[in-house]
Amino acid sequence: MNDPIPRVEGVVVALGDRPAVGALALAGVDVRVAASPDEVRAVWDALGPEVGLVVLAPAAASALGARVDDLGSPLTVVMPP
């Protein structure tokens, strides 16, 4: 029987400002704090191939824009505002 829930392999990373993503560390998420758009883009560019999912704070998603759709980018999800 096929598993109905798709699985993501790799490290789960949360990216954004500390108030938005900090608590996710309690769930074992690799939290990467970035306060400015330039910091967000630098952290995004430094993500390695081991990253399977990135949870983005809304401001981080805005800073990245269409970059999250680039071929080879990890799967992303944006937190609600």
Residue pairs with C-beta under 8 A, 6 or more apart in sequence:
8 52
8 53
8 75
9 52
10 50
10 51
10 52
10 53
10 74
11 30
11 50
11 51
11 52
11 53
12 28
12 29
12 30
12 51
12 52
12 53
12 54
12 55
13 29
13 30
13 31
13 32
13 47
13 51
13 53
13 54
13 55
13 74
14 21
14 24
14 25
14 29
14 30
14 31
14 32
14 54
14 55
14 56
14 57
15 21
15 32
15 34
15 40
15 43
15 44
15 54
15 55
15 56
15 57
15 60
16 33
16 34
16 40
16 56
16 57
16 58
16 59
16 60
16 79
17 33
17 34
17 35
17 57
17 59
17 60
18 33
18 35
20 57
20 58
20 59
20 60
20 79
21 29
21 31
21 32
21 33
21 55
21 57
21 79
22 31
22 33
24 31
24 55
25 31
29 55
32 43
34 40
34 42
34 43
34 60
36 63
37 59
37 62
37 63
40 59
40 60
40 63
40 64
41 63
41 64
41 67
44 54
44 64
44 67
47 54
47 74
51 74
52 74
52 75
53 74
53 75
53 76
53 77
54 68
54 74
54 75
54 76
54 77
55 76
55 77
55 79
56 64
56 68
56 76
56 77
56 78
56 79
57 78
57 79
58 78
58 79
58 80
58 81
61 68
61 76
61 78
67 73
68 76
